[in-house]
Amino acid sequence: RLYQIPFEMPGCEGKSEPQTLHLIGDFSAPAEFFVTLGVFCFLYAMAALVLYLRFHSLYGENKKLPIADFCVTVCFTFFWLVAVAAWGKGLSDVKAATRPTSLIAAMAVCQDEGVACSAGTTPAMGLANISVVR
């Protein structure tokens, strides 16, 4: 929810008051989907572990239970792949929205004649990239 993050846009050489600029975009849905699916996968894994360990004879005698377990696992695997792709796309959208060049382009003071704006430092996205890879 980048629109909730304000930052101060400086005035040009103190001639005007600083203005508050808000980022554009809401990229929370892919992250929420990823986390929700992760929680459901964890809960299903715990339930399956209880079934395997506590009710092993029921699992061995019933021929439909292993097939149902396999189908649920395949569904979770497919949704996990979709969630990772959505999280990766959401992360690339966040990177594009917070790129220093796009932020400078959004500042009105930087569009004036003879004004040179620089971003200073580039944000570190290494940990975010690792979260998608892992």
OpenMM code with the backbone's topology and positions (N, CA, C; nanometers):
from openmm import Vec3, app, unit

residues = "ARG LEU TYR GLN ILE PRO PHE GLU MET PRO GLY CYS GLU GLY LYS SER GLU PRO GLN THR LEU HIS LEU ILE GLY ASP PHE SER ALA PRO ALA GLU PHE PHE VAL THR LEU GLY VAL PHE CYS PHE LEU TYR ALA MET ALA ALA LEU VAL LEU TYR LEU ARG PHE HIS SER LEU TYR GLY GLU ASN LYS LYS LEU PRO ILE ALA ASP PHE CYS VAL THR VAL CYS PHE THR PHE PHE TRP LEU VAL ALA VAL ALA ALA TRP GLY LYS GLY LEU SER ASP VAL LYS ALA ALA THR ARG PRO THR SER LEU ILE ALA ALA MET ALA VAL CYS GLN ASP GLU GLY VAL ALA CYS SER ALA GLY THR THR PRO ALA MET GLY LEU ALA ASN ILE SER VAL VAL ARG".split()
positions = [
    Vec3(0.0838, -0.1177, 0.0000),
    Vec3(0.0000, 0.0000, 0.0000),
    Vec3(0.0881, 0.1237, 0.0000),
    Vec3(0.1472, 0.1481, -0.1133),
    Vec3(0.2416, 0.2586, -0.1234),
    Vec3(0.1747, 0.3945, -0.1079),
    Vec3(0.0460, 0.4037, -0.1377),
    Vec3(-0.0216, 0.5327, -0.1269),
    Vec3(-0.0276, 0.5825, 0.0172),
    Vec3(-0.0008, 0.4970, 0.1132),
    Vec3(-0.0003, 0.5363, 0.2534),
    Vec3(0.1356, 0.5911, 0.2984),
    Vec3(0.2364, 0.5831, 0.2130),
    Vec3(0.3711, 0.6251, 0.2489),
    Vec3(0.3963, 0.7665, 0.1955),
    Vec3(0.4004, 0.8659, 0.2834),
    Vec3(0.4318, 1.0020, 0.2378),
    Vec3(0.5819, 1.0291, 0.2483),
    Vec3(0.6304, 1.1201, 0.1646),
    Vec3(0.7652, 1.1699, 0.1846),
    Vec3(0.7688, 1.3167, 0.1456),
    Vec3(0.8613, 1.3848, 0.2086),
    Vec3(0.8709, 1.5292, 0.1904),
    Vec3(0.9433, 1.5606, 0.0600),
    Vec3(0.8822, 1.6473, -0.0188),
    Vec3(0.9442, 1.6960, -0.1410),
    Vec3(1.0017, 1.8335, -0.1081),
    Vec3(1.1326, 1.8491, -0.1163),
    Vec3(1.1926, 1.9766, -0.0748),
    Vec3(1.1577, 2.0900, -0.1707),
    Vec3(1.1609, 2.2090, -0.1166),
    Vec3(1.1457, 2.3275, -0.2002),
    Vec3(1.2774, 2.3596, -0.2678),
    Vec3(1.2752, 2.4429, -0.3651),
    Vec3(1.3966, 2.4768, -0.4395),
    Vec3(1.4699, 2.5908, -0.3682),
    Vec3(1.5825, 2.5590, -0.3077),
    Vec3(1.6687, 2.6535, -0.2369),
    Vec3(1.5922, 2.7339, -0.1326),
    Vec3(1.4979, 2.6722, -0.0670),
    Vec3(1.4249, 2.7367, 0.0399),
    Vec3(1.3245, 2.8406, -0.0060),
    Vec3(1.2972, 2.8496, -0.1352),
    Vec3(1.2035, 2.9503, -0.1861),
    Vec3(1.0590, 2.9142, -0.1550),
    Vec3(1.0313, 2.7893, -0.1437),
    Vec3(0.8930, 2.7481, -0.1166),
    Vec3(0.8915, 2.6455, -0.0046),
    Vec3(0.7738, 2.6264, 0.0503),
    Vec3(0.7564, 2.5298, 0.1581),
    Vec3(0.7678, 2.3876, 0.1030),
    Vec3(0.8235, 2.2962, 0.1815),
    Vec3(0.8268, 2.1563, 0.1372),
    Vec3(0.6839, 2.1021, 0.1229),
    Vec3(0.6641, 2.0178, 0.0253),
    Vec3(0.5342, 1.9565, 0.0022),
    Vec3(0.5441, 1.8077, 0.0313),
    Vec3(0.4300, 1.7492, 0.0666),
    Vec3(0.4245, 1.6056, 0.0914),
    Vec3(0.3792, 1.5359, -0.0353),
    Vec3(0.4568, 1.4382, -0.0775),
    Vec3(0.4255, 1.3604, -0.1971),
    Vec3(0.3944, 1.2181, -0.1523),
    Vec3(0.2889, 1.1602, -0.2091),
    Vec3(0.2519, 1.0220, -0.1786),
    Vec3(0.2871, 0.9332, -0.2966),
    Vec3(0.3366, 0.8162, -0.2664),
    Vec3(0.3662, 0.7195, -0.3710),
    Vec3(0.2360, 0.6679, -0.4302),
    Vec3(0.2444, 0.6088, -0.5468),
    Vec3(0.1249, 0.5595, -0.6159),
    Vec3(0.1309, 0.4077, -0.6224),
    Vec3(0.0208, 0.3424, -0.5886),
    Vec3(0.0109, 0.1982, -0.6062),
    Vec3(-0.0267, 0.1240, -0.4799),
    Vec3(-0.0946, 0.0126, -0.5012),
    Vec3(-0.1293, -0.0794, -0.3937),
    Vec3(-0.0938, -0.2194, -0.4415),
    Vec3(0.0193, -0.2681, -0.3975),
    Vec3(0.0693, -0.3982, -0.4401),
    Vec3(0.0629, -0.4995, -0.3261),
    Vec3(-0.0347, -0.4835, -0.2371),
    Vec3(-0.0441, -0.5703, -0.1204),
    Vec3(-0.1137, -0.7027, -0.1501),
    Vec3(-0.1973, -0.7078, -0.2526),
    Vec3(-0.2739, -0.8297, -0.2807),
    Vec3(-0.1844, -0.9511, -0.3092),
    Vec3(-0.0804, -0.9404, -0.3930),
    Vec3(0.0051, -1.0576, -0.4143),
    Vec3(0.0743, -1.1060, -0.2870),
    Vec3(0.1187, -1.0123, -0.2039),
    Vec3(0.1850, -1.0518, -0.0793),
    Vec3(0.0863, -1.1185, 0.0157),
    Vec3(-0.0349, -1.0657, 0.0241),
    Vec3(-0.1366, -1.1259, 0.1104),
    Vec3(-0.1745, -1.2655, 0.0612),
    Vec3(-0.1868, -1.2830, -0.0699),
    Vec3(-0.2167, -1.4146, -0.1266),
    Vec3(-0.1051, -1.5126, -0.0950),
    Vec3(0.0197, -1.4685, -0.1088),
    Vec3(0.1354, -1.5532, -0.0812),
    Vec3(0.1372, -1.5982, 0.0648),
    Vec3(0.1157, -1.5050, 0.1557),
    Vec3(0.1189, -1.5376, 0.2986),
    Vec3(0.0005, -1.6255, 0.3374),
    Vec3(-0.1173, -1.5947, 0.2865),
    Vec3(-0.2357, -1.6753, 0.3177),
    Vec3(-0.2185, -1.8184, 0.2695),
    Vec3(-0.1684, -1.8341, 0.1489),
    Vec3(-0.1466, -1.9690, 0.0974),
    Vec3(-0.0411, -2.0420, 0.1799),
    Vec3(0.0618, -1.9704, 0.2231),
    Vec3(0.1633, -2.0318, 0.3082),
    Vec3(0.1059, -2.0811, 0.4401),
    Vec3(0.0161, -2.0045, 0.4991),
    Vec3(-0.0489, -2.0462, 0.6239),
    Vec3(-0.1355, -2.1695, 0.6003),
    Vec3(-0.2125, -2.1689, 0.4919),
    Vec3(-0.2966, -2.2854, 0.4627),
    Vec3(-0.2123, -2.4099, 0.4344),
    Vec3(-0.1006, -2.3939, 0.3643),
    Vec3(-0.0109, -2.5070, 0.3394),
    Vec3(0.0459, -2.5619, 0.4695),
    Vec3(0.0835, -2.4727, 0.5595),
    Vec3(0.1360, -2.5164, 0.6884),
    Vec3(0.0298, -2.5928, 0.7673),
    Vec3(-0.0925, -2.5398, 0.7714),
    Vec3(-0.1996, -2.6079, 0.8447),
    Vec3(-0.2320, -2.7438, 0.7835),
    Vec3(-0.2329, -2.7516, 0.6509),
    Vec3(-0.2591, -2.8801, 0.5859),
    Vec3(-0.1458, -2.9783, 0.6141),
    Vec3(-0.0230, -2.9312, 0.6139),
    Vec3(0.0894, -3.0193, 0.6430),
    Vec3(0.0814, -3.0738, 0.7851),
    Vec3(0.0398, -2.9902, 0.8795),
    Vec3(0.0249, -3.0378, 1.0174),
    Vec3(-0.0890, -3.1398, 1.0290),
    Vec3(-0.2001, -3.1130, 0.9603),
    Vec3(-0.3119, -3.2075, 0.9628),
    Vec3(-0.2730, -3.3397, 0.8968),
    Vec3(-0.2005, -3.3338, 0.7862),
    Vec3(-0.1559, -3.4557, 0.7193),
    Vec3(-0.0568, -3.5324, 0.8059),
    Vec3(0.0285, -3.4620, 0.8770),
    Vec3(0.1236, -3.5281, 0.9659),
    Vec3(0.0520, -3.6015, 1.0781),
    Vec3(-0.0504, -3.5384, 1.1341),
    Vec3(-0.1303, -3.6060, 1.2375),
    Vec3(-0.1981, -3.7288, 1.1788),
    Vec3(-0.2513, -3.7167, 1.0575),
    Vec3(-0.3171, -3.8299, 0.9924),
    Vec3(-0.2182, -3.9422, 0.9668),
    Vec3(-0.0989, -3.9102, 0.9181),
    Vec3(0.0008, -4.0126, 0.8887),
    Vec3(0.0493, -4.0832, 1.0147),
    Vec3(0.0713, -4.0076, 1.1209),
    Vec3(0.1307, -4.0662, 1.2409),
    Vec3(0.0278, -4.1279, 1.3349),
    Vec3(-0.0832, -4.0601, 1.3552),
    Vec3(-0.1818, -4.1072, 1.4530),
    Vec3(-0.2785, -4.2091, 1.3934),
    Vec3(-0.3199, -4.1879, 1.2715),
    Vec3(-0.4190, -4.2751, 1.2083),
    Vec3(-0.3591, -4.3486, 1.0891),
    Vec3(-0.2428, -4.4076, 1.1106),
    Vec3(-0.1718, -4.4753, 1.0026),
    Vec3(-0.2512, -4.5926, 0.9462),
    Vec3(-0.3189, -4.6674, 1.0318),
    Vec3(-0.3956, -4.7823, 0.9839),
    Vec3(-0.5129, -4.7366, 0.8963),
    Vec3(-0.5782, -4.6269, 0.9325),
    Vec3(-0.6875, -4.5734, 0.8508),
    Vec3(-0.6355, -4.5284, 0.7148),
    Vec3(-0.5197, -4.4675, 0.7134),
    Vec3(-0.4603, -4.4211, 0.5887),
    Vec3(-0.4210, -4.5389, 0.5000),
    Vec3(-0.3755, -4.6475, 0.5595),
    Vec3(-0.3340, -4.7650, 0.4822),
    Vec3(-0.4507, -4.8471, 0.4317),
    Vec3(-0.5599, -4.8521, 0.5070),
    Vec3(-0.6754, -4.9344, 0.4682),
    Vec3(-0.7635, -4.8657, 0.3643),
    Vec3(-0.7809, -4.7382, 0.3769),
    Vec3(-0.8680, -4.6634, 0.2865),
    Vec3(-0.7901, -4.6265, 0.1597),
    Vec3(-0.8359, -4.6736, 0.0450),
    Vec3(-0.7651, -4.6495, -0.0807),
    Vec3(-0.7937, -4.5096, -0.1384),
    Vec3(-0.9033, -4.4473, -0.0969),
    Vec3(-0.9363, -4.3150, -0.1499),
    Vec3(-0.8619, -4.2035, -0.0767),
    Vec3(-0.8223, -4.2268, 0.0446),
    Vec3(-0.7552, -4.1248, 0.1236),
    Vec3(-0.6193, -4.0842, 0.0648),
    Vec3(-0.5336, -4.1790, 0.0224),
    Vec3(-0.4074, -4.1362, -0.0400),
    Vec3(-0.4280, -4.0597, -0.1709),
    Vec3(-0.5298, -4.0968, -0.2479),
    Vec3(-0.5564, -4.0263, -0.3734),
    Vec3(-0.6072, -3.8852, -0.3442),
    Vec3(-0.6927, -3.8709, -0.2440),
    Vec3(-0.7406, -3.7381, -0.2051),
    Vec3(-0.6245, -3.6539, -0.1533),
    Vec3(-0.5359, -3.7139, -0.0755),
    Vec3(-0.4184, -3.6433, -0.0253),
    Vec3(-0.3305, -3.5970, -0.1417),
    Vec3(-0.3122, -3.6832, -0.2395),
    Vec3(-0.2324, -3.6479, -0.3564),
    Vec3(-0.2964, -3.5322, -0.4338),
    Vec3(-0.4278, -3.5357, -0.4524),
    Vec3(-0.4975, -3.4289, -0.5260),
    Vec3(-0.4868, -3.2950, -0.4531),
    Vec3(-0.5025, -3.2965, -0.3213),
    Vec3(-0.4904, -3.1727, -0.2440),
    Vec3(-0.3472, -3.1196, -0.2525),
    Vec3(-0.2492, -3.2084, -0.2472),
    Vec3(-0.1095, -3.1671, -0.2570),
    Vec3(-0.0794, -3.1071, -0.3942),
    Vec3(-0.1340, -3.1647, -0.4998),
    Vec3(-0.1144, -3.1100, -0.6340),
    Vec3(-0.1782, -2.9723, -0.6445),
    Vec3(-0.2975, -2.9553, -0.5885),
    Vec3(-0.3633, -2.8235, -0.5897),
    Vec3(-0.2813, -2.7202, -0.5143),
    Vec3(-0.2315, -2.7574, -0.3961),
    Vec3(-0.1480, -2.6640, -0.3194),
    Vec3(-0.0196, -2.6299, -0.3953),
    Vec3(0.0371, -2.7267, -0.4642),
    Vec3(0.1593, -2.7018, -0.5414),
    Vec3(0.1322, -2.6032, -0.6543),
    Vec3(0.0202, -2.6208, -0.7251),
    Vec3(-0.0157, -2.5287, -0.8325),
    Vec3(-0.0387, -2.3881, -0.7787),
    Vec3(-0.1156, -2.3768, -0.6701),
    Vec3(-0.1419, -2.2453, -0.6134),
    Vec3(-0.0152, -2.1818, -0.5569),
    Vec3(0.0772, -2.2622, -0.5067),
    Vec3(0.2034, -2.2091, -0.4570),
    Vec3(0.2838, -2.1493, -0.5728),
    Vec3(0.2842, -2.2169, -0.6870),
    Vec3(0.3530, -2.1639, -0.8039),
    Vec3(0.2896, -2.0321, -0.8489),
    Vec3(0.1575, -2.0253, -0.8492),
    Vec3(0.0877, -1.9023, -0.8854),
    Vec3(0.1195, -1.7913, -0.7853),
    Vec3(0.1220, -1.8251, -0.6571),
    Vec3(0.1496, -1.7252, -0.5532),
    Vec3(0.2915, -1.6704, -0.5647),
    Vec3(0.3869, -1.7554, -0.5950),
    Vec3(0.5254, -1.7093, -0.6105),
    Vec3(0.5370, -1.6173, -0.7314),
    Vec3(0.4685, -1.6521, -0.8400),
    Vec3(0.4713, -1.5657, -0.9582),
    Vec3(0.4047, -1.4316, -0.9277),
    Vec3(0.2944, -1.4336, -0.8551),
    Vec3(0.2258, -1.3088, -0.8190),
    Vec3(0.3123, -1.2244, -0.7260),
    Vec3(0.3794, -1.2879, -0.6303),
    Vec3(0.4666, -1.2138, -0.5397),
    Vec3(0.5848, -1.1533, -0.6156),
    Vec3(0.6399, -1.2285, -0.7103),
    Vec3(0.7489, -1.1756, -0.7920),
    Vec3(0.7048, -1.0559, -0.8749),
    Vec3(0.5854, -1.0637, -0.9339),
    Vec3(0.5320, -0.9524, -1.0116),
    Vec3(0.5034, -0.8317, -0.9220),
    Vec3(0.4472, -0.8560, -0.8052),
    Vec3(0.4221, -0.7476, -0.7109),
    Vec3(0.5504, -0.6791, -0.6675),
    Vec3(0.6545, -0.7578, -0.6453),
    Vec3(0.7833, -0.7008, -0.6069),
    Vec3(0.8420, -0.6168, -0.7197),
    Vec3(0.8324, -0.6645, -0.8430),
    Vec3(0.8848, -0.5848, -0.9539),
    Vec3(0.8044, -0.4558, -0.9715),
    Vec3(0.6737, -0.4590, -0.9419),
    Vec3(0.5930, -0.3367, -0.9469),
    Vec3(0.6328, -0.2389, -0.8370),
    Vec3(0.6621, -0.2899, -0.7186),
    Vec3(0.7084, -0.2038, -0.6086),
    Vec3(0.8426, -0.1407, -0.6455),
    Vec3(0.9313, -0.2200, -0.7052),
    Vec3(1.0608, -0.1657, -0.7481),
    Vec3(1.0419, -0.0544, -0.8502),
    Vec3(0.9504, -0.0752, -0.9455),
    Vec3(0.9273, 0.0260, -1.0488),
    Vec3(0.8670, 0.1526, -0.9886),
    Vec3(0.7786, 0.1365, -0.8904),
    Vec3(0.7135, 0.2530, -0.8304),
    Vec3(0.8077, 0.3315, -0.7397),
    Vec3(0.9074, 0.2655, -0.6845),
    Vec3(0.9994, 0.3332, -0.5925),
    Vec3(1.1360, 0.3600, -0.6547),
    Vec3(1.1489, 0.3400, -0.7842),
    Vec3(1.2741, 0.3692, -0.8532),
    Vec3(1.3041, 0.5185, -0.8410),
    Vec3(1.4262, 0.5542, -0.8059),
    Vec3(1.4584, 0.6965, -0.7869),
    Vec3(1.4262, 0.7840, -0.9078),
    Vec3(1.4455, 0.7337, -1.0277),
    Vec3(1.4168, 0.8159, -1.1456),
    Vec3(1.2677, 0.8451, -1.1582),
    Vec3(1.1824, 0.7484, -1.1226),
    Vec3(1.0383, 0.7740, -1.1306),
    Vec3(0.9931, 0.8672, -1.0183),
    Vec3(1.0585, 0.8613, -0.9031),
    Vec3(1.0246, 0.9535, -0.7951),
    Vec3(1.0653, 1.0962, -0.8303),
    Vec3(1.1815, 1.1123, -0.8901),
    Vec3(1.2253, 1.2451, -0.9313),
    Vec3(1.1336, 1.3006, -1.0397),
    Vec3(1.0887, 1.2146, -1.1302),
    Vec3(0.9975, 1.2593, -1.2355),
    Vec3(0.8633, 1.3048, -1.1781),
    Vec3(0.8242, 1.2529, -1.0619),
    Vec3(0.6965, 1.2904, -1.0014),
    Vec3(0.7051, 1.4222, -0.9241),
    Vec3(0.8253, 1.4693, -0.8948),
    Vec3(0.8419, 1.5932, -0.8195),
    Vec3(0.8320, 1.7131, -0.9131),
    Vec3(0.7403, 1.8015, -0.8837),
    Vec3(0.7196, 1.9185, -0.9689),
    Vec3(0.8392, 2.0124, -0.9650),
    Vec3(0.9060, 2.0208, -0.8512),
    Vec3(1.0184, 2.1118, -0.8376),
    Vec3(1.1347, 2.0701, -0.9281),
    Vec3(1.1436, 1.9425, -0.9603),
    Vec3(1.2523, 1.8933, -1.0450),
    Vec3(1.2254, 1.9183, -1.1932),
    Vec3(1.1058, 1.9607, -1.2273),
    Vec3(1.0716, 1.9854, -1.3667),
    Vec3(1.1035, 2.1282, -1.4098),
    Vec3(1.1381, 2.2137, -1.3149),
    Vec3(1.1687, 2.3528, -1.3471),
    Vec3(1.2974, 2.3634, -1.4284),
    Vec3(1.3072, 2.4710, -1.5016),
    Vec3(1.4248, 2.4966, -1.5850),
    Vec3(1.5472, 2.5236, -1.4970),
    Vec3(1.6567, 2.4582, -1.5281),
    Vec3(1.7814, 2.4816, -1.4570),
    Vec3(1.7922, 2.4114, -1.3233),
    Vec3(1.7000, 2.3229, -1.2905),
    Vec3(1.7045, 2.2507, -1.1637),
    Vec3(1.7600, 2.1109, -1.1901),
    Vec3(1.8577, 2.0713, -1.1125),
    Vec3(1.9156, 1.9371, -1.1239),
    Vec3(1.8869, 1.8614, -0.9960),
    Vec3(1.8083, 1.7551, -1.0065),
    Vec3(1.7737, 1.6723, -0.8901),
    Vec3(1.8492, 1.5407, -0.8990),
    Vec3(1.8932, 1.4923, -0.7852),
    Vec3(1.9570, 1.3603, -0.7805),
    Vec3(1.8945, 1.2810, -0.6677),
    Vec3(1.8936, 1.1516, -0.6856),
    Vec3(1.8268, 1.0636, -0.5900),
    Vec3(1.9100, 1.0390, -0.4659),
    Vec3(2.0367, 1.0511, -0.4754),
    Vec3(2.1203, 1.0219, -0.3593),
    Vec3(2.1590, 0.8752, -0.3591),
    Vec3(2.0831, 0.7927, -0.2902),
    Vec3(2.1150, 0.6510, -0.2830),
    Vec3(2.0041, 0.5694, -0.3481),
    Vec3(2.0408, 0.4552, -0.3982),
    Vec3(1.9449, 0.3619, -0.4569),
    Vec3(1.8980, 0.2676, -0.3474),
    Vec3(1.7677, 0.2412, -0.3374),
    Vec3(1.7193, 0.1520, -0.2317),
    Vec3(1.7733, 0.0104, -0.2493),
    Vec3(1.8024, -0.0537, -0.1374),
    Vec3(1.8521, -0.1909, -0.1392),
    Vec3(1.7342, -0.2875, -0.1454),
    Vec3(1.7301, -0.3681, -0.2476),
    Vec3(1.6213, -0.4636, -0.2672),
    Vec3(1.6700, -0.6082, -0.2580),
    Vec3(1.7899, -0.6282, -0.2056),
    Vec3(1.8469, -0.7621, -0.2001),
    Vec3(1.7645, -0.8600, -0.1184),
    Vec3(1.7190, -0.8195, -0.0007),
    Vec3(1.6394, -0.9097, 0.0836),
    Vec3(1.5043, -0.9391, 0.0204),
    Vec3(1.4477, -0.8425, -0.0484),
    Vec3(1.3209, -0.8661, -0.1169),
    Vec3(1.3397, -0.9664, -0.2311),
    Vec3(1.4496, -0.9536, -0.3044),
    Vec3(1.4779, -1.0511, -0.4105),
    Vec3(1.4960, -1.1910, -0.3542),
    Vec3(1.5635, -1.2009, -0.2422),
    Vec3(1.5839, -1.3323, -0.1792),
    Vec3(1.4520, -1.3930, -0.1349),
    Vec3(1.3570, -1.3094, -0.0901),
    Vec3(1.2280, -1.3627, -0.0477),
    Vec3(1.1526, -1.4281, -0.1620),
    Vec3(1.1708, -1.3786, -0.2836),
    Vec3(1.1059, -1.4405, -0.3995),
    Vec3(1.1778, -1.5686, -0.4384),
    Vec3(1.3093, -1.5668, -0.4346),
    Vec3(1.3875, -1.6847, -0.4757),
    Vec3(1.3670, -1.8010, -0.3800),
    Vec3(1.3618, -1.7694, -0.2515),
    Vec3(1.3479, -1.8758, -0.1520),
    Vec3(1.2058, -1.9225, -0.1462),
] * unit.nanometer
topology = app.Topology()
chain = topology.addChain("A")
for resn in residues:
    res = topology.addResidue(resn, chain)
    for name in ("N", "CA", "C"):
        topology.addAtom(name, app.Element.getBySymbol(name[0]), res)
